[in-house]
Amino acid sequence: MDIGSLLTRNARYRPEQCGLVFEQQRLSYREFNARVNRWANAMLDLGVGKGDKVVTVLPNCLELLETYWAVAKIGAVVVPLTPLLRGRALATLIRDSDATTVIAGVQTAPVLDEIRPEIPLVQPNRYILAGTESAPGYQRCTELAAAARESEPPRVAIDDADPYNLIYSSGTTGQPKGIVHSHFIRSMYGLVFASAYRMRPESVAMHAGSVVFNGAFVTMMPAMYLGATFVLNRQFSAESCLETIEREQVTHVMMVPSQIVAVLNSPRFCAERLLSLEMLCSVGAPLHREHKEELNRQLPGRFCELYGLTEGFATVLDRNDYPHKPDSVGVPLPLSDMRIVDRAGEEVPAGEVGEIVGRSPLLMDGYYKQPALTAETIVDGWLHTGDLGYVDEEGFLFMVDRKKDMMISGGANVYPRDIEEVILRHPAVREAAVFGVPHEKWGETPLAAVVLRDSSTITAEELTDWVNARVGASFQRVSAVVIMEDFPRSTAGKTLKRILREPYWSR
């Protein structure tokens, strides 16, 4: 299960197949493999070896993708970090990962210069810049690769259990944690997601967001496994996404809900431009029913939904199951299993809400250097997700909410998602986020933050009255509606409810 062999194989057996599209650049598998080989050999010349941690602090770019596959060939471990990190936060993750090499963009060089004393394991000759610009104290990827050999790097013995990457969690629920994936786990990403998404060698898969997050591997690995085409934009915009899908005849694309909403609301959205799509998959957070229905009206038979954790469990709602299970997030992937359990860890019957626990070949090796936290999260081989849901009689999973998002108001369990679904039925509302705020009598009570459509003139008071007239129970009534221009989001595009919640709980 040496994933570095996938690119070598495709370059040998599908050399002229387009393997990678990045903006206006198109690389065949032969060309991409040659670039990766140069970079792999260059890292070996610098002394990077098997097991060494290589941090990247890069936006979407060719050098980042080349590093992903070069590291796979030499047995090193890639640690992708977002370039939005600054100061102590960046130093903490580089230090925690035990990285000896850092590859960054020139805009990050001043930040790295400030924290060099805090990251002593990084070798002086392994501060490397991507791109064509230079800075004192840094080597350049382009120069190092140009001086290296184009032939395959010396073969390294790689076992299934050898780590390939260290992905830090997005931090939406607290302090980021380093999640370890082995070569075996990433091989399984290729195998099971290719099957679940009905991909084939002729497919064209696009990732709409940043490739520093785990979601990128959900399309990139099956594309590489099959020798299909992988398309990447430098950054997300609804307009560039629409243009790329049409130009490249993309067949499979994944987006987080905020990206789907942006595409649907783009003035340039036109279903006829997207007829090449066979799958549009929502990932990262629940996509509300209103947006699903609109998407399925515009592009019938394409929508599917992925519920999953970087830690290693996932369900998929297949496009053919959506019509009769529109509120479900599907069933476990092949070779996986799932249970819904109560607080005592006992499985509950169909229809009863409990914590989602699962096991699969995607299961992480653990949190890096945190055995106690790993043992709390993986119990007897089962991953405890911290998410609440239930299954119907046919075994389809229905998400209720995150444990940490659930409110207890006057003794009643209140699930924000139920209220959000009501709010989104109002034609003036584009996005909604409900969370709990302190209440003297009830302990906590729901508050709704909303983003309106551009032409909307409704007031917060009018929307509050509208929502409270339509929720199913008195404890679901919102105490207020707050209208915002946009939500705080993680760099993966997820709404950060903890940021919305903080001002109310810190008073």
Residue pairs with C-beta under 8 A, 6 or more apart in sequence:
1 158
1 160
1 182
1 183
1 184
1 187
2 72
2 158
2 183
3 72
3 164
3 183
3 186
3 187
3 190
3 221
3 224
4 69
4 72
4 73
4 74
4 75
4 158
6 190
6 224
6 225
7 19
7 29
7 32
7 33
7 36
7 69
7 72
7 73
7 224
8 33
8 73
8 152
9 227
10 17
10 19
10 29
10 33
10 224
10 227
11 29
11 30
11 32
11 33
11 34
13 227
14 29
14 201
14 227
15 28
15 29
15 30
16 28
16 29
16 30
17 28
17 29
17 201
17 227
17 229
18 26
18 27
18 28
18 29
18 229
19 27
19 28
19 29
19 31
19 32
19 227
19 229
19 230
20 26
20 27
20 32
20 62
20 65
20 229
20 230
20 231
20 232
21 27
21 229
21 230
21 231
21 232
21 248
22 60
22 61
22 62
22 65
22 231
22 232
22 233
22 234
23 233
23 234
25 62
27 35
29 227
32 66
32 69
34 150
35 62
35 66
35 145
36 66
36 69
36 70
36 73
37 70
37 73
37 149
37 150
37 151
37 152
37 153
38 145
38 146
38 148
38 149
38 150
39 63
39 66
39 67
39 70
39 141
39 144
39 145
39 148
40 69
40 70
40 71
40 73
40 74
40 153
41 148
41 149
41 151
41 153
42 141
42 144
42 145
42 147
42 148
43 54
43 70
43 71
43 74
43 76
43 101
44 74
44 153
44 154
45 144
45 148
46 101
46 123
46 125
46 126
46 144
47 123
47 125
47 126
48 54
48 74
48 76
48 100
48 101
48 126
49 74
49 75
49 76
50 74
50 75
50 76
50 156
50 158
50 162
51 75
51 76
51 77
51 162
51 163
52 76
52 77
52 100
52 101
53 76
53 77
53 79
53 97
53 98
53 99
53 100
53 101
53 166
54 67
54 71
54 76
54 77
54 78
54 79
54 99
54 100
54 101
54 102
54 103
55 79
55 80
55 81
55 93
55 94
55 97
55 99
55 101
55 102
55 103
55 122
56 64
56 67
56 78
56 79
56 80
56 81
56 102
56 103
56 104
56 212
57 81
57 82
57 83
57 85
57 90
57 102
57 103
57 104
57 105
57 108
57 112
58 64
58 67
58 80
58 83
58 103
58 104
58 105
58 130
58 212
59 83
59 105
59 210
59 234
59 235
60 210
60 211
60 232
60 233
60 234
60 235
61 105
61 130
61 131
61 234
63 103
63 130
63 131
63 141
64 80
64 130
64 211
64 212
65 211
65 232
67 78
67 103
68 78
68 80
68 165
68 211
68 220
71 77
71 78
71 164
71 165
72 164
72 183
73 152
73 153
73 156
74 153
74 156
75 156
75 157
75 158
75 162
77 163
77 164
77 165
77 166
78 164
78 165
78 166
79 93
79 94
79 97
79 99
79 165
79 166
79 168
79 178
80 165
80 167
80 211
80 212
80 213
81 90
81 93
81 94
81 168
81 212
82 210
82 212
82 491
83 104
83 105
83 107
83 108
84 491
85 93
86 111
87 111
87 114
87 115
88 115
88 118
90 111
90 112
90 115
91 115
91 118
91 119
93 168
93 176
93 178
94 102
94 115
94 119
94 122
95 118
95 119
95 121
96 178
96 368
96 369
97 166
97 178
97 368
98 121
99 119
99 121
99 122
100 121
100 122
100 123
100 126
101 122
101 123
101 126
101 128
102 112
102 119
102 122
102 126
102 127
102 128
103 128
103 129
103 130
103 141
104 112
104 127
104 128
104 129
104 130
105 129
105 130
105 131
106 129
106 131
106 133
106 134
106 135
109 129
109 135
109 138
112 127
113 137
116 122
124 137
125 139
126 139
127 137
127 138
127 139
128 138
128 139
128 140
128 141
128 144
129 135
129 138
129 139
129 140
129 141
130 141
131 140
131 141
131 142
132 140
132 142
134 140
158 183
159 183
160 182
160 183
160 184
160 187
161 182
161 183
161 184
161 365
162 182
162 183
163 180
163 181
163 182
163 183
163 365
164 181
164 182
164 183
164 185
164 186
165 180
165 181
165 186
166 178
166 179
166 180
166 181
166 368
167 178
167 179
167 181
167 213
167 214
167 310
168 176
168 177
168 178
168 179
169 176
169 177
169 179
169 310
170 176
170 213
170 490
170 491
170 492
170 494
171 490
172 490
172 494
172 496
172 497
172 498
173 386
173 402
173 404
173 498
174 498
177 367
177 368
177 370
177 373
178 367
178 368
178 369
178 370
179 214
179 310
179 311
179 364
179 367
179 368
180 364
180 365
180 366
180 367
180 368
181 312
181 364
181 365
182 365
184 361
185 312
185 361
185 362
185 363
185 364
185 365
186 217
186 221
187 221
187 225
188 335
188 360
188 361
188 362
189 217
189 218
189 221
189 222
189 362
190 221
190 222
190 224
190 225
190 226
191 222
191 225
192 333
192 334
192 335
192 336
192 361
192 362
193 199
193 218
193 219
193 221
193 222
193 333
194 222
194 225
194 226
195 334
196 316
196 318
196 333
196 334
197 219
197 222
197 252
197 279
197 281
197 304
197 316
198 278
198 279
199 205
199 222
199 223
199 226
199 228
199 251
199 252
200 226
200 228
201 226
201 227
201 228
202 228
203 223
203 226
203 228
203 229
203 251
203 252
203 278
204 228
204 229
204 231
204 248
204 249
204 250
204 251
204 252
204 276
205 219
205 220
205 222
205 223
205 228
205 229
205 230
205 231
205 250
205 251
205 252
205 253
206 219
206 230
206 231
206 232
206 233
206 241
206 244
206 245
206 248
206 250
206 252
206 253
206 254
207 215
207 216
207 219
207 220
207 230
207 231
207 232
207 253
207 254
208 233
208 236
208 241
208 253
208 254
208 255
208 256
208 259
209 215
209 216
209 236
209 255
209 256
209 259
209 492
209 493
210 216
210 235
210 236
210 491
210 492
211 220
211 232
212 491
213 491
213 492
214 310
215 254
215 256
215 283
215 284
215 492
218 254
218 283
218 306
218 308
219 230
219 252
219 253
219 254
220 230
222 228
223 229
223 230
224 230
229 248
231 244
231 248
231 250
233 240
233 241
233 244
236 259
236 262
236 493
237 262
238 259
238 262
238 263
238 265
238 266
238 268
238 269
239 266
239 268
241 253
241 255
241 259
241 263
242 263
242 266
242 268
242 269
242 270
242 273
242 274
244 250
245 253
245 273
245 274
245 276
245 277
246 273
246 274
246 276
249 276
250 276
250 277
251 276
251 277
251 278
251 279
252 277
252 278
252 279
252 281
253 277
253 279
253 280
253 281
254 281
254 282
254 283
254 306
255 263
255 280
255 281
255 282
255 283
256 282
256 283
256 284
256 285
256 492
256 493
256 494
257 282
257 284
257 285
257 286
257 287
257 288
257 291
257 493
258 431
258 487
258 489
258 493
258 494
258 495
259 493
260 280
260 282
260 287
260 291
260 295
261 291
261 430
261 431
263 269
264 291
264 294
264 295
264 298
265 430
265 453
269 298
271 298
271 299
274 299
277 299
277 302
278 302
279 302
279 304
279 319
280 295
280 299
280 302
280 303
280 304
281 303
281 304
281 305
281 306
281 316
282 292
282 303
282 304
282 305
282 306
283 305
283 306
283 308
284 492
284 493
284 494
285 494
285 495
286 329
286 399
286 417
287 305
288 417
288 420
288 421
288 424
288 432
289 326
289 327
289 421
289 424
290 421
290 424
290 425
291 424
292 303
292 305
292 322
292 326
293 326
295 302
295 303
296 302
296 303
296 322
296 326
301 319
301 320
302 319
303 319
303 322
304 316
304 317
304 318
304 319
304 322
304 330
305 316
305 317
305 322
305 329
305 330
306 314
306 315
306 316
306 317
306 329
306 330
307 314
307 315
307 316
307 329
307 330
307 387
307 397
307 399
308 314
308 315
309 383
309 385
310 364
311 363
311 364
311 377
311 383
311 385
312 360
312 362
312 363
312 364
312 383
313 332
313 336
313 338
313 356
313 358
313 359
313 360
313 362
313 363
313 383
313 385
314 332
314 333
314 336
314 360
314 362
315 329
315 330
315 331
315 332
315 333
315 338
315 397
316 329
316 330
316 331
316 333
317 325
317 328
317 329
317 330
317 331
317 396
318 330
321 328
321 330
321 396
325 396
327 398
328 392
328 396
328 397
328 398
329 389
329 397
329 398
329 399
330 396
330 397
331 338
331 395
331 396
331 397
332 338
332 358
332 360
332 397
333 360
333 362
335 360
335 361
336 358
336 359
336 360
336 361
336 362
337 358
337 359
337 360
338 356
338 357
338 358
338 391
338 397
339 347
339 357
339 358
339 382
340 347
340 348
340 352
340 353
340 354
340 355
340 356
340 357
340 389
340 390
340 391
341 347
341 348
341 354
341 355
341 357
342 348
342 354
342 355
343 355
345 379
347 354
348 354
348 390
350 390
350 391
350 392
350 393
350 395
351 390
351 391
351 392
351 393
352 390
353 388
353 389
353 390
353 400
354 388
354 389
354 390
355 384
355 385
355 386
355 387
355 388
355 403
356 385
356 387
356 388
356 389
356 397
357 379
357 382
357 383
357 384
357 385
358 382
358 383
358 385
359 381
359 382
359 383
360 383
363 378
363 381
363 383
364 378
366 374
366 378
367 373
367 374
367 377
376 384
377 383
377 384
378 384
386 402
386 403
386 404
387 399
387 401
387 402
387 403
388 399
388 400
388 401
388 402
388 403
388 406
388 415
389 397
389 398
389 399
389 400
390 397
390 398
390 400
391 397
391 398
392 398
399 417
400 406
400 415
400 417
401 415
401 416
401 417
405 415
405 416
405 417
405 435
405 497
406 413
406 414
406 415
406 416
407 413
407 414
407 416
407 435
407 436
407 444
407 445
407 446
408 414
408 443
408 444
409 436
409 439
409 442
409 443
409 444
409 445
409 446
409 475
410 441
410 442
410 443
410 475
412 473
412 475
414 436
414 446
414 475
414 476
416 433
416 434
416 435
416 436
416 446
416 497
417 434
418 471
418 472
418 476
419 432
419 434
419 446
419 448
419 467
419 471
419 476
419 478
420 432
420 433
420 434
420 448
422 467
422 470
422 471
422 476
423 429
423 432
423 434
423 448
423 450
423 463
423 467
424 431
424 432
425 470
426 458
426 463
426 466
426 467
427 453
428 452
428 453
428 456
428 457
428 458
428 463
429 450
429 451
429 452
429 453
429 456
429 463
430 450
430 451
430 452
430 453
431 450
431 451
431 487
431 495
432 448
432 449
432 450
432 451
433 448
433 449
433 450
433 487
433 495
433 497
433 500
434 446
434 447
434 448
434 449
434 478
435 446
435 447
435 449
435 497
435 500
435 501
436 444
436 445
436 446
436 447
436 501
437 444
437 445
437 446
437 447
437 479
437 501
437 504
437 505
438 444
438 504
438 505
438 507
439 445
439 479
442 475
445 478
445 479
446 476
446 477
446 478
446 479
447 478
447 479
447 480
447 481
447 482
447 504
448 463
448 464
448 467
448 478
448 480
448 481
448 482
449 481
449 482
449 483
449 484
449 487
449 500
450 463
450 481
450 482
450 483
450 484
451 483
451 484
451 485
451 486
451 487
452 458
452 483
460 480
460 481
460 482
460 483
461 481
463 481
463 483
464 478
464 480
464 481
467 477
467 478
467 481
468 477
468 478
471 477
471 478
487 495
487 496
487 500
488 495
488 496
488 499
488 500
489 495
489 496
490 496
